[in-house]
Amino acid sequence: MTEKELMEAIFLPQDEQEAVQSFRMEEVEYKNWKELFYRDESRFFEEIDEREDKGRLLLWLYIRFAVDCYGDFCREGISDEIYFDTFYDITIWAKKYHKKYGVPGLMEEKWLAVHMKGRIYRLGRLQFEPDEKEAVIHVHIPEGEGLNEEECDLAFAKADTFFSDVYQMYDCESWLLSPELSKMLDSSSNIIKFQKRFQIVKTVYTFRQAEERVFGEILENKADYPEETSLQRKLKAYVLDGKDPGMGYGIIDRYSK
């Protein structure tokens, strides 16, 4: 696997590909960064934060890390499709970086570190993060696509086959599971259908994730939020009324669904 093959397979935009290809670093320095990343992640991020070229450096390093991961996927018998789908997250967060800053780079580096360390897999529409200690598989919903019911069915079916029976349940914490959404969306909504897969156990309010995901950013002046979609209009009215939908936490028993 080469950097070019990976970047093309994950549809990394041309500007970002050129930024990676033109970046220069001696191999010994790369090996030092890689060793630090896998030995002391906190120190790695501390040193990255000191760099003026942080975004571009992260893009280059994570492409290299992902290429280096290819052998691990092959040894585990994991298909190229799953490998490329898993690392497509680099493209999602590179696009977000470019939209925000206007230049090639990468954001959400701590989230993407999970991918580089082989702790998450994208199986179709959804991402699955196995947690052996808790015997649970955490479900994540990548940005950029709708929640088509059939595609989600297929993703869970793939996960049922992919992961061993040591994992007793799936869980998910997301704004998409907020019970408050039932006040904004009707029962035919794919979001509501996705919710109904889970037993919603609680709602948490640690982060204004709904605003970030629906509007693309969190604004202190909520009146400035766009109203381009029905969900945006409804959520904007909801938060302008001083409410917070929070994030729902739900579970699925693997053996009773």
KEFIRO-463625 format. One record per residue (C-alpha): residue in three letters; x negated, y negated, z negated. Coordinates in steps of 0.2 Angstrom, whole numbers, plus 5000, padded with zeros to 4 digits. Each point is the difference from the previous one (the first is absolute). Layout:
alaXYZ
...
***
This chain:
met500050005000
thr499349835005
glu500649834994
lys500649965017
glu501050165001
leu500849974983
met500449815004
glu500950055016
ala500950144993
ile500749894986
phe500449865012
leu498949874991
pro500249845010
gln498749955012
asp499349854989
glu499850114986
gln499150145010
glu498849875007
ala499749934982
val499550184995
gln498950035015
ser499149844998
phe499750024982
arg498250044995
met499350094985
glu498550114997
glu500450184997
val499150004983
glu501149854994
tyr501650095006
lys499550164990
asn499849894985
trp501749925002
lys500750185003
glu499250074985
leu500649864989
phe501750025006
tyr500250184995
arg498949984984
asp500749844993
glu501549935008
ser500249854988
arg498249955003
phe500350025019
phe501449885000
glu499149884989
glu498649995012
ile501249995015
asp500949854992
glu498349905000
arg499850015019
glu500649865011
asp500350125014
lys501150114988
gly501450045012
arg498950045015
leu498850104990
leu501550104992
leu500750045018
trp498350065006
leu499650104984
tyr501750085000
ile500050055018
arg498350094996
phe500750084984
ala501550065010
val498850085014
asp499050084986
cys501650084993
tyr500450095016
gly498950154996
asp500950024984
phe501750015009
cys499350125012
arg499350114986
glu501750004992
gly500950055016
ile501049845001
ser500549955017
asp499349855010
glu501849935000
ile500149994981
tyr498249935000
phe500449865012
asp501749964992
thr499349994983
phe498749875005
tyr501249905010
asp500249914984
ile498449915004
thr500949935016
ile501549944989
trp498949914988
ala498849935013
lys501549925009
lys500749934984
tyr498249924997
his499949935017
lys501849934999
lys499549924983
tyr498349935004
gly499950005019
val498450105001
pro499650195000
gly499850074983
leu500950124987
met501049984985
glu500850124987
glu498350084998
lys500450084983
trp501550085007
leu499050065016
ala498750074988
val501250144996
his500050055018
met498150005001
lys499950124985
gly501250135008
arg501449974987
ile501449965013
tyr500750065016
arg501249935012
leu501250145007
gly501149915013
arg501049854993
leu499450024982
gln498450014990
phe499850134986
glu498749984986
pro499850164990
asp499749994981
glu499450164993
lys500049944982
glu501849965000
ala500550135013
val500949875010
ile499849935018
his500249815001
val501049945015
his499549845008
ile500849915015
pro498849925013
glu500549835006
gly500549975018
glu501450125004
gly501850034995
leu500550154989
asn500850115013
glu500950144991
glu499450145012
glu498249944999
cys500150004981
asp500850175000
leu498550065011
ala498749924989
phe500750094984
ala500050165010
lys498249985005
ala499649964982
asp500950154993
thr498850115011
phe498449904998
phe500050004981
ser499950154989
asp501450044988
val498949944985
tyr500949835003
gln501750014992
met500749835006
tyr499949855011
asp500149834993
cys500049825006
glu500049834993
ser500549875013
trp501149855003
leu500950115012
leu500750104985
ser500749854991
pro501850034995
glu500449825004
leu499850035018
ser501750095001
lys500749824997
met499249945016
leu500150155011
asp501450125005
ser499950184999
ser499550035018
ser498449914997
asn498450115002
ile499349924984
ile501550054990
lys499950185008
phe498250004995
gln500549954982
lys501250144999
arg498750135002
phe499349964983
gln500750004982
ile499749824995
val499350014983
lys499649824996
thr499749825007
val498449914997
tyr499649825002
thr498149995000
phe499949925017
arg501149915013
gln499750135013
ala501749985008
glu499649825005
glu498350045006
arg500650145011
val501649925007
phe499349835003
gly498150045002
glu499449904985
ile500549944983
leu500549814999
glu500249904985
asn501349905009
lys501350135004
ala501049885011
asp498650015013
tyr500350185003
pro500550045018
glu501850065005
glu499650105016
thr500850164995
ser501650054990
leu498950074986
gln499049844999
arg501549904999
lys500850114986
leu498450024990
lys499649815001
ala501749964993
tyr499850134987
val498349934994
leu500649825001
asp501350054988
gly498650034988
lys500050195001
asp498750135004
pro500450175008
gly498450084992
met499450175006
gly500950164997
tyr499150164994
gly500750165006
ile499750195000
ile500450155011
asp499850174993
arg499150105014
tyr500950164996
ser501849944998
lys500249885015
***
